[in-house]
Amino acid sequence: MTDHQQHILLVGAGLAGSLLSVYLARRGFAVDVYERRPDMRLAHVSAGRSINLALSTRGIHALREVGLVDAIMAIAIPMRGRMIHGEDGSVTFQPYGKDDSEVIYSVSRGDLNRRLMDLAESYPHVRIHFQQRCDGMDFAARAVHFTDEETGAKYTRSEDTVIATDGAGSPIRQSMETTLPFNFSQDFLEHGYKELTIPAADDGGFRIEKHALHIWPRHSFMLIALPNPDGSFTCTLFLQHEGDPGFSSLDTPERVRVFFAREFPDALALMPTLEQDFFSNPTGALGTVRCFPWHVGDAAALLGDACHAVVPFYGQGMNCAFEDCTVLNECLDDFGTDWHRVYAAYQERRKVNADAIADLALENFIEMRDRVADPHFLLTKKVGLVLEDRFPEYFIPKYSMVTFHRTPYAVARRRGQIQQAILEELTRGIDSPEAVDFERASRLITERLRPYAEEAGSLR
Ligand SMILES: Cc1cc2nc3c(=O)[nH]c(=O)nc-3n(C[C@H](O)[C@H](O)[C@H](O)COP(=O)(O)OP(=O)(O)OC[C@H]3O[C@@H](n4cnc5c(N)ncnc54)[C@H](O)[C@@H]3O)c2cc1C
């Protein structure tokens, strides 16, 4: 059977589902996407969760493959590094990469999703059906159950294969949980999040540095801010649900104001609608979803948050979901429409990496809220960039491997641990990168990273 004769059913036209439908349409498949929400291009529908997202190399690579990169880059704001707002009112800039080519991009989730849907529907054999809620799947019968949210009508659909891009609460995954030997875990953090706003200046300009991701690290909690094209910033407060301070104890406008005045006075001065935003915006939960297997024979597979939702502290959830699409597309190159082999290969290539980015994201929470203000941490970051400059074939900082390269996440995590141990040894007792003993650095790097040289090809 040739590609174009096959029909694929996708559940969820979020970021991953919309992108995947384009990849599949380009191969000639007929694709029907069923989405629970109304069409966000027609109605005023929130794209859900964060208003803007950090887009980086893996996501950009996928957008380039489907021909959307220029359109998205035109609406994206480069962020060159972290702007740290200290407790003493100090403001310091930490570049993310070795130069201005290594930046991440703030992009509107809604705009990105809308443009992906437009591109998908520009293919005559892609159709997105809105307000159609998936209720689960019978894998033996290959039947997906739906409810029409407008009429309440219930119906089933059956296609050659089904890919669930229906997010962290995936009903298809829930069906797998009940019908298979299936491992599943969902671990929530004690912390939740709330979105707030720093509006644009009166002249439409940015009130704080435009080309940075701002962080107010406060040890057990933090505030961050990402720029929007209209001059505003979307801020996110990450804080424990319970305790003091905690979302539960910030229960009056006065308490919220007192908390911000104490912890983030410079941000508070830029947030005229703080109390209103705080009580009208929901408090979101943050969790990690892990599961296995990711597919049922050739009948169905999970992709994106449906099989590996991660906490947002590495800015990789969407980037990882986009990379899933890239890899699934490669598996289609390798195995054609033998869906069982395609899904098995995709699962084999992605599961270990999804587990790694889940761990990296949890680890980065500690780094962002606590360590970014620590002088020793800053020194190791600087030394890491110097070592990359001197030993580029062996040493690439972990953040760079994850964010600016397409190094498999599992490789980045393993090499990152070895590199961190080297950095700790080299920075013991010194206070500037110039004081590093580079002969020792060369020896340590060659000894410990050379065994991984065969992976070096995957670093760049
Ligand atoms: C606060 C926060 C900040 C983040 N920041 C970043 C960042 O900076 N960079 C980054 O890369 N990632 C970030 N992420 C992660 C990113 O949002 C997700 O990884 C990404 O949205 C996953 O895409 P997805 O398509 O798999 O799932 P989703 O975007 O959740 O899309 C799922 C789609 O399925 C639909 N759906 C759900 N249930 C049904 C149903 N029953 N029937 C039909 N349709 C259904 C939904 O309506 C939705 O359209 C962040 C996440 C959070 C919470």
The ligand as a Gaussian input file, in Angstrom:
#p B3LYP/6-31G(d) Opt

LIG

0 1
 C        3.963000      26.866000      32.479000
 C        4.533000      26.107000      31.318000
 C        5.562000      26.653000      30.590000
 C        6.129000      25.949000      29.519000
 N        7.163000      26.505000      28.842000
 C        7.744000      25.813000      27.841000
 C        8.840000      26.377000      27.115000
 O        9.290000      27.493000      27.402000
 N        9.399000      25.644000      26.099000
 C        8.933000      24.407000      25.774000
 O        9.497000      23.783000      24.862000
 N        7.894000      23.846000      26.437000
 C        7.291000      24.520000      27.446000
 N        6.226000      23.970000      28.106000
 C        5.767000      22.619000      27.734000
 C        4.806000      22.656000      26.544000
 O        3.708000      23.468000      26.854000
 C        4.313000      21.245000      26.232000
 O        5.362000      20.331000      26.258000
 C        3.630000      21.208000      24.856000
 O        2.489000      22.010000      24.879000
 C        3.279000      19.776000      24.480000
 O        2.560000      19.774000      23.276000
 P        1.463000      18.654000      22.996000
 O        0.901000      18.989000      21.665000
 O        2.032000      17.314000      23.254000
 O        0.355000      18.878000      24.106000
 P       -0.645000      20.109000      24.240000
 O       -0.001000      21.368000      23.822000
 O       -1.211000      20.016000      25.625000
 O       -1.811000      19.811000      23.193000
 C       -2.761000      18.785000      23.404000
 C       -3.970000      19.080000      22.543000
 O       -4.889000      18.008000      22.673000
 C       -6.178000      18.528000      22.916000
 N       -6.922000      17.545000      23.691000
 C       -6.747000      17.227000      25.003000
 N       -7.632000      16.293000      25.363000
 C       -8.382000      16.021000      24.264000
 C       -9.479000      15.146000      24.026000
 N       -9.990000      14.389000      24.998000
 N       -9.990000      15.107000      22.779000
 C       -9.488000      15.880000      21.775000
 N       -8.463000      16.741000      21.965000
 C       -7.929000      16.809000      23.201000
 C       -5.933000      19.825000      23.673000
 O       -7.046000      20.693000      23.600000
 C       -4.705000      20.354000      22.955000
 O       -5.035000      21.112000      21.834000
 C        5.633000      24.664000      29.180000
 C        4.583000      24.107000      29.914000
 C        4.038000      24.823000      30.973000
 C        2.929000      24.198000      31.761000

